Amino acid sequence: MGRPFLMTADRWARVEDLFDRAADLPRADRAAFLDAACRDADGTPDRALREEVDRMLALDTGADGFFHDLTGGGLGVPDDPMAGVPERVGPWRLVREVGKGGMGTVYLAERDDGTFAQRAAIKLVRPGLADDLVARFRAERHLLARLEHPGIARVLDGGTAPDGRPYLALEYVDGEPITAFADRRQLSVNERLALFQDVCDAVAYAHRRLVVHRDLKPSNVLVAQGEDGVRQVKLLDFGIAKLLDDDADFTIALTAPERRILTPAYAAPEQVRGDAATTATDVYGLGVLLYELLTGQRPYQLDRRVRQAIERAVLDADPTEPSTIVTTGADAAALASARGTEPRRLRKRLQGDLDRIVLMALRKEPDRRYGSAEAFSADLRRHLDGLPVEARPASVRYRVGAFVRRHRVGVGIAAGLAVLLVAYAATVTTQARRIAEERDRAEAVTDLLVGLFDGGDPDVARGDTLTALALLDSAAVRLGVSMGEEPALRSRLQVALGRIYTQQGAFARADSLLGPALAQARADGDPGALADALYQAAEVRYWVGDYAEAEALHREGLALAERIGRPAREIAERTNRVGITRARQGDYADARRTYETALTILRGAVTSTDPEIGRTLANLGVLDYYEGRFAESEARYRQALAILTPALGGGHPEVIMNRREMAWPIGDQGRAEEAVEILTEVDRANRRLYGEGHPTVGNTLGELSRYQRAAGDLDGAEASAREGLRLQRALYGDDHAYVANKMLDVALVLRERGGLSEARRLADGALAIQRATLGADHPYTAAGHGHVAHIAALQGDRAAALRHEREALRLFEAAYGPGHPRTDTSRARLARLTSTR
């Protein structure tokens, strides 16, 4: 009789080794092999070891017949797979077994404590597991508690079963492995890439929480499709994951060499060697997953499937290019059909970019793979958008061709100049007939780059480290001098510089570059360059408050982008910008229609977690807020942040901006303290990002003042309002709509404190600026009339109060309609004024 079964790490390694060796044998030879191999050192049969290997063979695809044919070993399949399993664990009733793994079994469970209906996947540790592997199971609970992302199955509960075994209750995912999901629906290559980018989003989120999965494979990536057709990726099984932070005891317990648990066919070379796993390990796992998703096969074609052969291939062999593997073998037609095409077209679709992207992720050396899951996903996005991909060799003709085709203005000045420099310099070596011309261009770009960082110019550096604006100013001057004979190139670089100036809040400088750049782009007749110049010129006009001109430029750019076939994602982005200009001009109905159009475009072109969808939802949240639907507005912002935060990171300017705007509906629902807390955090983040010289800082201070006032902190409110006014005046001068808003912020605090004379002076001045810059009929002007009316009434100036409140009500009714909260508030104030004698 064999000894009691205790699954230690060494024991598990032996089980895996015997399983791999047995699985490689003909079925008829397996029993004899296992009879000889499953023995102790003294030759005694190790029945428990044999049972475990047989169990794994039974679970292996195609091995069920072998399991049932065994005789004489006294094994066989239990009639009831739930035999010996606790009926309940915690509040959960176990329904049926849905999967097995090395450390435990997974059951479908239903909540059975009378609180509410819920299903879960209960992972119950196997009986007899040694303490070190039980600790690994508990570690999975610790890891998953750190992760909250729509693409990761979340933890619902955890505890100890009645028989003493630990369990983990996870979100139940009624889906199927990503490869099976894609094949059954005959998803195209582009649809598969969209799903894969969702996987990258989830992995990138885990990495930002310092968790490496280490076992990425199709069975751990499920896809569910809801009744609305939306597909949701869910990442499962963090059972061998690793933390990258300083929790030393926890990390050592997971990474000791003798505890090397992995899936060989999906393991990275460093895992096979027993080296430390990093985020690059998951990048490799993503590469294997994408290879299989695109080709239906794994990267290494092996005659033998034993573990040792797989590991040798992972360490030493070069994977076959995906475009090559899909046309070889008898099942090539079936593989292509599962992707909605035929072998020749599938090969052509994968050739080039996708071959290189996949193989870059599968490089043996971790530091030569993509630097992160985000970088991997971004390269796929570049491919889908027709842009140069990072995985391509340094082919200058390729990069120049892509640059000329797309003229994308989405890179910083240094990156843009570097691309041009490399492109032109390399072209010199390949096109002999243009050597002199291209050399001159390369030297011009080189001189510009060197000149930017020449700290010896006292007029630029003034003895201090160069600032970003000083570099930009230097570049702008040098562009006019060094590239006078290259107007098209100069125009493209002016657009890039103009964008960065805009991001820095230096709008006058941006405008001085973008005006000539736009004129040159119109003269050159290059529609791509013109579309990019129009976008940046429109953004500057928006930021300086010229919303009508911004709308006109954005509409022209949108029409041109549609005509030349720019990607759907860019069309949606430009549509969104048109909507924002409409909202700023007070036409909320048209703005909403425009945003809905952008959302429709996006839902037909990108995944549900694409940041542009988050941005569009946030835009709709702004409209909901302006129209008085505060609860709906907050919900929209939370939806947007659920997309943007994992995609961009919590410290990204867009995420911070949307948290700032979400504070508005929160505060206007009577939760002023919560709004103050959010805006205080946003103010700190903005100052870190921008310093004081950016409009976002002043605007945030005004909003902070408003909710400090609502929370009863008048000292804090006045300090915030006055600082916001000071900053906006320094940035815009005295006659700008943003300055008017800050004047009103101060006036409102003074009104509460009884400083009515200064409050009236500021409110009258703000109204005059609003009428001059926004127009007499703008909703913001209506609010200005309302503020003047309120202060005038407190001063006893009833005639002025009536005059301004009547005008406010007229404008509110025209902008919002009779049932809007702002309209109702104005009507109530007018009624009080009218009834007062």
Secondary structure, DSSP 8 states (H G I E B T S, - for coil): ------B-HHHHHHHHHHHHHHHTS-HHHHHHHHHHHSB-TTS-B-HHHHHHHHHHHHHSTT-HHHHHH--SS-----S-TTTTS-SEETTEEEEEEEEE-SSEEEEEEEE-SSS---EEEEEEE-TTB-HHHHHHHHHHHHHHTT---TTB--EEEEEE-TTS-EEEEEE----EEHHHHHHHTT--HHHHHHHHHHHHHHHHHHHHTTEE-----GGGEEEEE-TT--EEEEE---TT-EE-SS-HHHHHHHH-GGG----GGG--HHHHHT----HHHHHHHHHHHHHHHHHSS-SS--S---HHHHHHHHHH-----HHHHTTSSTTHHHHHHTTTS-HHHHHHHHTTHHHHHHHHHT-SSGGGS-SSHHHHHHHHHHHHTT---TTS-S-HHHHHHHHHHH----S-HHHHHHHHHHHHHHHHHH-GGGHHHHHHHHHHHHHHHHHHT-TT-HHHHTTS---HHHHHHHHHHHHHHHTTT-HHHHHHHHHHHHHHHHHTT-HHHHHHHHHHHHHHHHHHT-HHHHHHHHHHHHHHHHHTT-HHHHHHHHHHHHHHHHHTT--HHHHHHHHHHHHHHHHHTT-HHHHHHHHHHHHHHHHTTS-TT-HHHHHHHHHHHHHHHHTT-HHHHHHHHHHHHHHHHHHH-TTSHHHHHHHHHHHHHHHHTT-HHHHHHHHHHHHHHHHHHHTTSSHHHHHHHHHHHHHHHHTT-HHHHHHHHHHHHHHHHHHH-SS-HHHHHHHHHHHHHHHHHT-HHHHHHHHHHHHHHHHHHT-TT-HHHHHHHHHHHHHHHHHT-HHHHHHHHHHHHHHHHHHH-TTSHHHHHHHHHHHHHHH--
